[in-house]
C-alpha cells in the first residue's frame, strides 16, 4: 500500500521529518530543532514545494538570507506529529 501524500496548509507549524533527518545522518545540530510556519505550498511533481519561515532564521541564514526555506513535502512533518513520525521512522 502506498503512503498518502503529505499535505500542508499555509500557517501550519512544521519541522523536518524524522525519516528525512535519519536518512541524511542529521542526529545533532540545528536541523532537528528547526521549527517554522508554512508560507506557501506549490505543486512539485507528485509532491509539493513548501516555503517555510523558520523561527530561528539566523541559524539558517548561511543558506537562506531571507529566513525562508524551500523543502519538498515528504521531508517535513507537522510539529504536532513529531513523536508519531519519529516512532514510525524507527
TIMARLO-913905 format. One line per field, with one value per residue: x, y, z of N, C-alpha, C in turn; residue in one letter. Coordinates in pm, whole numbers. Layout:
N
n_x (X/...)
n_y (Y/...)
n_z (Z/...)
ca_x (X/...)
ca_y (Y/...)
ca_z (Z/...)
c_x (X/...)
c_y (Y/...)
c_z (Z/...)
residu (a/...)
***
This chain:
90
n_x (85/61/198/5/12/179/16/13/-88/-109/21/48/239/560/828/1144/1106/1145/1229/1354/1564/1703/1778/1963/2156/2144/2151/2220/2282/2151/1930/1747/1617/1489/1198/910/685/446/452/389/257/334/266/479/583/491/469/485/620/726/730/891/887/1135/1158/1391/1564/1822/1996/1979/2065/2297/2227/1982/1918/1688/1549/1377/1291/1294/1137/1077/765/764/977/906/720/422/441/288/291/542/643/498/573/847/849/750/952/1146)
n_y (-118/215/509/783/1103/1375/1660/2010/2316/2673/2844/2622/2462/2338/2091/1933/1602/1300/1067/1178/1323/1111/966/1133/1150/1343/1375/1542/1893/2186/2129/1917/2062/2276/2473/2591/2805/2743/2919/2916/2683/2488/2300/2026/1810/1485/1568/1845/2173/2335/2644/2776/2979/2999/2975/3047/3202/3303/3102/2949/3124/3111/2967/3065/3380/3530/3412/3216/2880/2628/2336/1997/1830/1552/1553/1684/1730/1778/1983/1893/1620/1515/1324/1093/1047/1008/770/599/614/471)
n_z (0/-89/60/180/29/182/296/327/477/440/714/879/1135/1109/1090/1016/898/1088/952/726/847/966/737/624/812/1014/1318/1517/1576/1406/1236/1337/1534/1421/1364/1197/1007/759/458/186/-55/-325/-623/-701/-895/-794/-537/-307/-308/-38/118/391/678/889/1244/1385/1201/1174/1237/1011/822/671/456/362/311/342/545/477/396/146/91/-4/31/139/316/543/851/1045/1335/1546/1503/1544/1736/1669/1399/1438/1581/1386/1200/1315)
ca_x (0/139/172/-69/97/164/-36/33/-165/-44/1/84/369/630/966/1193/1058/1246/1283/1446/1684/1775/1836/2074/2251/2138/2101/2250/2294/2035/1816/1643/1548/1420/1052/872/546/430/414/326/264/322/284/616/570/391/477/465/734/674/815/878/954/1192/1151/1524/1624/1965/2068/1975/2095/2406/2165/1868/1930/1557/1488/1282/1344/1208/1155/970/674/794/1083/851/610/359/500/203/312/684/664/439/659/975/827/733/1080/1220)
ca_y (0/339/611/902/1221/1472/1789/2117/2438/2796/2863/2502/2458/2222/2060/1827/1470/1213/977/1257/1351/984/928/1224/1145/1466/1342/1657/2016/2275/2077/1851/2155/2382/2476/2705/2822/2733/3045/2884/2544/2484/2166/1993/1669/1418/1625/1990/2254/2412/2754/2783/3086/2935/3056/3097/3206/3336/2975/2902/3234/3078/2907/3143/3514/3586/3338/3119/2755/2562/2194/1916/1787/1429/1576/1763/1679/1878/1984/1811/1478/1482/1199/983/1022/955/630/526/614/366)
ca_z (0/-98/161/135/15/290/252/423/452/486/857/954/1202/1056/1123/930/938/1147/849/645/927/981/608/594/923/1093/1451/1603/1500/1403/1159/1416/1625/1347/1354/1115/965/613/393/59/-99/-471/-678/-740/-934/-711/-403/-301/-265/74/163/537/752/1007/1365/1417/1067/1177/1237/873/731/579/339/315/369/372/655/424/344/49/120/-62/137/213/415/653/931/1131/1468/1633/1471/1553/1811/1591/1284/1486/1613/1259/1130/1386)
c_x (89/100/93/28/72/113/-20/-47/-84/-80/34/222/438/772/1014/1144/1174/1309/1383/1576/1768/1846/1956/2176/2253/2075/2125/2258/2162/1913/1710/1563/1472/1269/1018/725/540/381/348/346/238/339/428/618/463/384/439/597/679/774/785/951/1004/1187/1284/1603/1771/2049/2075/2027/2211/2351/2058/1870/1796/1487/1387/1355/1245/1238/1044/894/710/899/1036/746/548/423/419/222/457/705/612/530/793/961/814/865/1175/1363)
c_y (124/435/726/1020/1316/1603/1890/2238/2558/2816/2741/2518/2329/2211/1957/1693/1384/1121/1051/1282/1225/948/1014/1231/1269/1438/1456/1780/2092/2211/2006/1945/2266/2363/2599/2702/2821/2867/3021/2736/2543/2341/2146/1844/1604/1474/1773/2054/2350/2519/2775/2905/3023/3030/3122/3107/3240/3209/2917/3005/3205/3016/2997/3280/3574/3515/3235/2995/2697/2413/2115/1846/1655/1446/1656/1685/1795/1870/1894/1661/1435/1347/1079/948/965/807/545/515/509/377)
c_z (0/14/101/129/132/231/364/379/499/633/941/1016/1161/1109/1021/986/990/1043/760/722/943/851/570/707/1011/1229/1549/1514/1498/1338/1244/1506/1553/1346/1272/1079/812/559/258/28/-249/-519/-724/-773/-848/-568/-406/-260/-161/112/311/589/881/1126/1396/1287/1069/1178/1096/775/637/450/278/381/407/486/609/376/246/55/51/51/206/323/535/731/1006/1269/1562/1611/1487/1621/1733/1474/1325/1521/1487/1183/1188/1374)
residu (x/x/x/x/x/x/x/x/x/x/x/x/x/x/x/x/x/x/x/x/x/x/x/x/x/x/x/x/x/x/x/x/x/x/x/x/x/x/x/x/x/x/x/x/x/x/x/x/x/x/x/x/x/x/x/x/x/x/x/x/x/x/x/x/x/x/x/x/x/x/x/x/x/x/x/x/x/x/x/x/x/x/x/x/x/x/x/x/x/x)
***
